Amino acid sequence: MNETRSRLRPWFAALLALTVTGLGHAYLRRWLRALGWFAATYAAVLLFVPDAALAAMVGGDSVDLSTLAPPLVVVLSSAVDAFVLARADETAAARRAADDGAPTTCPHCGNDVDPELDFCHWCTAELDGARGGDER
């Protein structure tokens, strides 16, 4: 279950970034980066999309796709960036778990766990494995 979850997380972040620019980064808790991508998309629309094309879109008329290319490039770049960040986060988490010997997910419920705790804060099951901190 954990392997499926870790494979879906980058794709989910990319899908969110395609839906609303910056939302994939917000999902990854990269707040400043999310705001930056949203601002970049807004700036691309203001600077490169003609007012006539915006008025036609609001009116429901067809618009030449080439006029919308700059903001679309920014949105696609945002999705790729969210995907790459999520993959890097997953790789770093797996590397930390291998170094610690501590599980990153609860073996009972499958949710992510805090490596500082000796129990799952979701299902309260006691976790086995070496934990960082003082051992008595």
PyMOL commands that set and color helices and strands:
alter all, ss='L'
color gray80, all
select helices_A, chain A and resi 2-19+23-27+31-48+51-59+65-100
alter helices_A, ss='H'
color red, helices_A
deselect
rebuild
show_as cartoon
